[in-house]
Amino acid sequence: MPSTAHTLSKSAIAKVGKGYDLIANIYDGAVRVVFGQSLAQLQHDAIERLNKAAHISIIGGGSGTILRQLMDKDAAQHYAYIEASMRMLDKAKARLTSHETLRVDFTATIPEDLTTDIIILPFVLDCYPSEEVKAMLTACSTHLRAGGKLLVIDFNLDKDHGFQGSWYHRAFIRLLYGFFRITGGSRTTSLPPVFSLANDLFGKGIPIASRYQQWILASVYQAESKKLQAA
Ligand SMILES: C[S@@+](CC[C@H](N)C(=O)[O-])C[C@H]1O[C@@H](n2cnc3c(N)ncnc32)[C@H](O)[C@@H]1O
């Protein structure tokens, strides 16, 4: 029987990465103009809730603010930093000392043999349509150790996940996708329901941090959930 499961090809990921290469020099500044420090603070609050791990993987960490935060917290002994944009990867490397760099494997796509305790997905699932989000989450589940955790940080417009925002939050998201249509940094034209999709695969997530009436949400999922074992 032919498989109906979607996959996310390396060439598709590379194309998104090239879109981010174009805006790598202005991305962090633009985020600060719009959100001030609140996104960085939200990420900080979320990773403060993680227990120390042997190995943490970050997928789509951009220019590496989150990697710096994890290093400063001494959150893990080793890290995989998986980032599709080469320019973003270079920026992330530049945030570390040469000694710290030895503790990080930098790659553009998930290494096939990756086994990790925690995977962090910060504002990366929102680059993809639902079927590809499912493919990414399924791939994550195969790389997590039993008992491992997935931390999803992203936009949320779903009242079932606590969104209490307003029309301007929805309007901002429409603007954002209009912008990414021009740069090529997104494979979708609307925000996928990332938290519902993660719930479907991992079981109910635990919200650990939020901003702007749950418009931006961080939720943790456990790899040993019943749904994941059944998948
Ligand atoms: C919206 S930006 C978020 C960057 C950063 N997490 C932040 O919050 O500032 C998405 C990032 O994910 C990267 N990305 C997109 N798809 C990816 C994938 N499948 N694997 C690794 N990185 C990816 C992009 O290159 C980009 O740097």
The ligand as an ORCA input file, in Angstrom:
! r2SCAN-3c Opt
* xyz 0 1
  C      11.386     32.311     12.321
  S      13.100     31.954     12.393
  C      13.315     31.807     14.150
  C      14.736     31.996     14.582
  C      14.943     31.913     16.097
  N      14.449     30.674     16.639
  C      14.316     33.092     16.776
  O      13.309     32.895     17.462
  O      14.834     34.201     16.640
  C      13.145     30.275     11.847
  C      14.544     29.708     11.758
  O      14.439     28.310     11.517
  C      15.337     27.930     10.490
  N      14.740     26.729      9.888
  C      13.614     26.630      9.162
  N      13.349     25.356      8.875
  C      14.316     24.615      9.430
  C      14.572     23.213      9.497
  N      13.745     22.322      8.951
  N      15.667     22.800     10.150
  C      16.506     23.697     10.723
  N      16.311     25.032     10.704
  C      15.223     25.487     10.075
  C      15.415     29.136      9.586
  O      16.594     29.139      8.833
  C      15.357     30.274     10.612
  O      16.634     30.620     11.074
*
